[in-house]
Amino acid sequence: MNARDGPTLIASVQRAFRLLEAVSAHDNGAPAKQLAREADLPLATAYHLLRTLVHDGYLRKLQDGGFILGDRVQTLHTASRGQALLSRVRPTLAALRDELATAAYLTFYEDGEIRVAEIVDGPRTPRVDLWVGFEDAGHATALGKSVLRELDDDARKDYLSRHHLADLTPRTITSAPELLRQLDASPAAPGVTDLEEYALGTVCVAVPVYSGDTLGSLGVSLPVDRLPRLEEVRDRLLPTAGRVTRSLSLTF
C-alpha cells in the first residue's frame, strides 16, 4: 500500500461504519436508497459498500430488498461482551497472583471444550509452558480436571469420548476410569490438583467458577518445591473463586 491509499481506505471504513449505523436504526430493514440518504453517501457508493458488507456477513439482504444487521455483527457483540466480562475479573486475578506469587489462570467449558480465557502472570510469576493446548490436556491439568469434576456423567463421557488421554509426563493419568475415580475421591474437593501431570516440575490447583450458567475453573501453578503449601493455596483460591463468579454473573 502506498501513502496515497491511506486516506482512501480510511474514508471507505468511515463510510462503511456510517452505513452500519444507519442499518442498525431500522429493526425491520431499510432499502439502499434510504440508507444512502441517511448515511449521506452517493447511491453508487452505498450499493458497493452494502454488497461488500453482505458478502462478509456484517449485513443481510432481505427478500424485499431491505438490509438488516448480519450474524458477524452479533459475533462481534458477543466477543466484546466477553472482553468486558474478563475486564471485571482481571484485577482479582492480578491480586491473586501477587498474594500467592503464582500465575493465575481462568478457563471456561464452552461448546464441549475446556478453553483458557485468561492468564495473569509476571516476570517473577511465569506461566507454565503451554506446550500442549489445554483443549487437548483437560485430563492432565488441574483446571481441566476441575471442570470435569463438576460435569454430570453424560457430559464427562462425551468429553472423554472425544479426547485422547495423552501421556504427557510419567505422572499423567491415562485411564478414564481411574481419572474419574480420582476426581470423585479428591481429598481437596472442591479443589482439584495436578501433581506434575501436565509438566514435570510444576504442580497446580484449581477450583470451579461460573459465568452465569457457564462452568469454568480458576487455578494457579506452582513449582513442585511448594507442594507442601498446596492445601493453603487451595483455601485462598476458594473465596477468590466466589468473587470471580459473582463478578462474571452480574448483568450489564
C-alpha positions as CSV (number, residue, x, y, z in Angstrom):
1,M,0.0,0.0,0.0
2,N,1.5,3.4,-0.9
3,A,0.9,6.6,1.0
4,R,-1.9,7.8,-1.2
5,D,-4.0,4.8,-0.4
6,G,-4.2,5.6,3.3
7,P,-6.8,8.4,3.3
8,T,-8.9,6.5,0.7
9,L,-9.0,3.4,2.9
10,I,-9.8,5.4,6.0
11,A,-12.7,7.1,4.2
12,S,-14.1,3.8,3.0
13,V,-14.0,2.4,6.5
14,Q,-15.8,5.5,7.8
15,R,-18.5,5.2,5.1
16,A,-19.0,1.5,5.9
17,F,-19.4,2.4,9.6
18,R,-22.0,5.1,8.7
19,L,-23.9,2.6,6.7
20,L,-23.9,0.1,9.6
21,E,-25.1,2.8,12.0
22,A,-27.9,3.6,9.5
23,V,-28.9,0.0,9.2
24,S,-28.9,-0.5,13.0
25,A,-31.6,2.2,13.3
26,H,-34.1,0.0,11.4
27,D,-35.1,-3.2,13.1
28,N,-37.2,-4.3,10.1
29,G,-34.6,-3.3,7.5
30,A,-34.3,-0.4,5.1
31,P,-33.6,-0.1,1.3
32,A,-30.4,1.0,-0.2
33,K,-31.7,4.4,-1.3
34,Q,-32.9,5.3,2.2
35,L,-29.6,4.1,3.8
36,A,-27.5,6.1,1.3
37,R,-29.5,9.2,2.2
38,E,-29.2,8.7,5.9
39,A,-25.5,7.9,5.7
40,D,-25.0,10.9,3.4
41,L,-23.4,8.8,0.7
42,P,-23.7,8.7,-3.1
43,L,-26.1,5.9,-4.1
44,A,-23.4,4.1,-6.1
45,T,-21.0,4.1,-3.2
46,A,-23.7,2.9,-0.8
47,Y,-24.5,0.0,-3.2
48,H,-20.9,-1.0,-3.4
49,L,-20.4,-1.0,0.4
50,L,-23.7,-2.7,1.0
51,R,-22.7,-5.6,-1.3
52,T,-19.3,-5.9,0.4
53,L,-20.9,-5.9,3.9
54,V,-23.4,-8.5,2.9
55,H,-20.7,-10.7,1.3
56,D,-18.7,-10.5,4.6
57,G,-21.7,-11.3,6.8
58,Y,-22.0,-7.9,8.5
59,L,-25.3,-7.2,6.8
60,R,-28.1,-9.4,5.4
61,K,-30.3,-8.5,2.4
62,L,-34.0,-9.3,2.8
63,Q,-36.2,-10.6,0.1
64,D,-37.9,-7.2,-0.1
65,G,-34.6,-5.5,-0.8
66,G,-34.1,-4.1,2.7
67,F,-30.9,-4.6,4.7
68,I,-30.5,-5.7,8.3
69,L,-27.5,-6.4,10.5
70,G,-25.9,-9.8,9.9
71,D,-24.5,-12.5,12.1
72,R,-21.0,-11.2,12.1
73,V,-22.2,-8.1,14.0
74,Q,-23.7,-10.3,16.6
75,T,-20.4,-12.3,16.8
76,L,-18.6,-9.0,17.4
77,H,-21.1,-8.0,20.1
78,T,-20.7,-11.4,21.8
79,A,-16.9,-11.1,21.7
80,S,-16.9,-7.6,23.1
81,R,-19.2,-8.7,25.9
82,G,-16.8,-11.5,26.8
83,Q,-13.9,-9.0,26.8
84,A,-16.0,-6.7,29.1
85,L,-16.7,-9.6,31.5
86,L,-13.0,-10.5,31.6
87,S,-12.0,-6.9,32.4
88,R,-14.1,-7.2,35.5
89,V,-12.1,-10.1,36.9
90,R,-8.5,-9.2,35.8
91,P,-7.9,-7.1,38.9
92,T,-9.0,-10.0,41.1
93,L,-6.7,-12.4,39.2
94,A,-3.8,-9.9,39.5
95,A,-4.4,-9.6,43.2
96,L,-4.4,-13.4,43.5
97,R,-1.1,-13.6,41.5
98,D,0.5,-11.1,43.8
99,E,-0.8,-12.6,47.0
100,L,0.3,-16.2,46.2
101,A,3.3,-15.3,44.0
102,T,1.9,-17.6,41.3
103,A,0.5,-17.3,37.8
104,A,-3.3,-17.3,37.8
105,Y,-5.5,-19.0,35.1
106,L,-9.2,-18.8,34.2
107,T,-10.9,-21.4,31.9
108,F,-14.4,-22.0,30.7
109,Y,-16.2,-25.1,29.3
110,E,-17.7,-23.9,26.0
111,D,-19.0,-25.9,23.1
112,G,-17.7,-29.1,24.7
113,E,-14.2,-27.8,25.1
114,I,-12.1,-26.6,28.0
115,R,-10.6,-23.3,26.9
116,V,-8.2,-20.8,28.6
117,A,-9.9,-17.4,28.8
118,E,-7.3,-15.5,30.8
119,I,-3.8,-15.9,32.2
120,V,-2.3,-13.3,34.6
121,D,1.4,-13.8,35.2
122,G,4.5,-11.7,35.6
123,P,8.3,-11.7,35.4
124,R,8.5,-13.3,38.9
125,T,5.4,-15.5,38.4
126,P,5.8,-17.1,35.0
127,R,3.0,-19.2,33.5
128,V,3.6,-22.9,32.9
129,D,5.0,-23.7,29.4
130,L,1.8,-24.4,27.5
131,W,3.4,-27.0,25.3
132,V,0.2,-28.8,24.8
133,G,-3.1,-26.9,24.3
134,F,-5.5,-27.1,27.3
135,E,-8.2,-28.3,24.9
136,D,-6.2,-31.5,24.5
137,A,-4.9,-31.7,28.0
138,G,-8.0,-31.4,30.2
139,H,-7.2,-34.8,31.8
140,A,-3.8,-33.6,32.9
141,T,-4.4,-30.1,34.2
142,A,-6.0,-29.1,37.5
143,L,-8.0,-26.5,35.5
144,G,-9.4,-29.2,33.2
145,K,-10.0,-31.7,35.9
146,S,-11.8,-29.1,38.0
147,V,-14.3,-28.7,35.1
148,L,-14.6,-32.5,34.5
149,R,-15.3,-33.0,38.2
150,E,-18.3,-30.6,38.0
151,L,-19.8,-32.0,34.9
152,D,-22.6,-34.6,35.0
153,D,-21.9,-38.2,33.9
154,D,-23.2,-37.8,30.4
155,A,-21.1,-34.6,29.8
156,R,-18.0,-36.3,31.2
157,K,-18.5,-39.4,29.0
158,D,-19.0,-37.1,26.0
159,Y,-15.8,-35.2,26.7
160,L,-13.7,-38.3,27.3
161,S,-15.0,-40.0,24.2
162,R,-13.7,-37.1,22.1
163,H,-10.3,-36.6,23.7
164,H,-7.4,-39.0,23.9
165,L,-5.8,-39.1,27.3
166,A,-2.3,-38.5,26.1
167,D,0.7,-39.5,28.2
168,L,2.2,-36.0,28.8
169,T,4.5,-37.0,31.7
170,P,5.2,-40.2,33.7
171,R,2.6,-38.9,36.2
172,T,-0.3,-38.3,33.7
173,I,-3.4,-40.4,34.3
174,T,-4.3,-42.0,31.0
175,S,-7.1,-44.4,32.2
176,A,-10.5,-42.8,32.0
177,P,-12.0,-45.0,34.9
178,E,-9.0,-44.1,37.1
179,L,-9.3,-40.4,36.2
180,L,-13.0,-40.4,37.2
181,R,-12.3,-42.3,40.3
182,Q,-9.7,-39.8,41.5
183,L,-11.9,-36.9,40.6
184,D,-14.8,-38.2,42.7
185,A,-12.5,-39.1,45.6
186,S,-10.5,-35.8,45.5
187,P,-9.4,-35.1,49.1
188,A,-9.1,-31.4,48.3
189,A,-12.6,-31.0,46.9
190,P,-13.9,-28.8,45.6
191,G,-10.3,-28.1,44.7
192,V,-8.5,-30.4,42.2
193,T,-4.8,-30.8,41.8
194,D,-2.3,-31.6,39.1
195,L,0.8,-33.1,40.5
196,E,3.3,-32.8,37.6
197,E,0.8,-34.5,35.3
198,Y,1.0,-31.7,32.7
199,A,4.6,-30.6,33.2
200,L,7.3,-32.0,35.3
201,G,8.4,-29.6,38.0
202,T,5.0,-27.9,38.2
203,V,2.0,-28.6,40.4
204,C,-1.4,-26.8,40.1
205,V,-4.6,-26.5,42.0
206,A,-7.9,-25.3,40.7
207,V,-11.5,-24.7,41.9
208,P,-14.7,-24.2,39.9
209,V,-16.2,-20.9,38.9
210,Y,-19.2,-19.9,36.9
211,S,-20.1,-17.1,34.4
212,G,-23.9,-17.3,34.6
213,D,-24.6,-20.9,33.6
214,T,-21.2,-21.4,32.0
215,L,-18.9,-23.6,34.0
216,G,-15.2,-22.7,34.4
217,S,-12.3,-23.1,36.7
218,L,-9.8,-20.8,38.5
219,G,-6.3,-22.1,39.2
220,V,-2.7,-21.4,39.9
221,S,0.6,-23.1,39.0
222,L,3.5,-23.6,41.4
223,P,7.0,-25.0,41.3
224,V,7.0,-28.5,42.8
225,D,9.0,-27.4,45.8
226,R,5.9,-25.5,47.0
227,L,3.8,-28.7,47.1
228,P,3.5,-28.7,50.9
229,R,1.6,-25.4,50.6
230,L,-0.9,-26.7,48.1
231,E,-3.7,-27.0,50.7
232,E,-3.1,-23.5,51.9
233,V,-3.2,-22.2,48.3
234,R,-6.5,-24.1,47.7
235,D,-8.0,-22.4,50.8
236,R,-7.0,-19.0,49.4
237,L,-8.5,-19.9,46.0
238,L,-12.0,-20.6,47.2
239,P,-13.0,-17.1,48.3
240,T,-11.4,-15.7,45.2
241,A,-13.4,-18.1,43.0
242,G,-16.6,-16.8,44.7
243,R,-15.7,-13.2,43.9
244,V,-14.9,-14.1,40.3
245,T,-18.3,-16.0,39.9
246,R,-20.2,-13.0,41.4
247,S,-18.4,-10.6,39.0
248,L,-18.9,-12.7,35.9
249,S,-22.6,-13.3,36.7
250,L,-23.6,-9.7,37.1
251,T,-25.7,-8.4,34.2
252,F,-24.8,-5.4,32.2
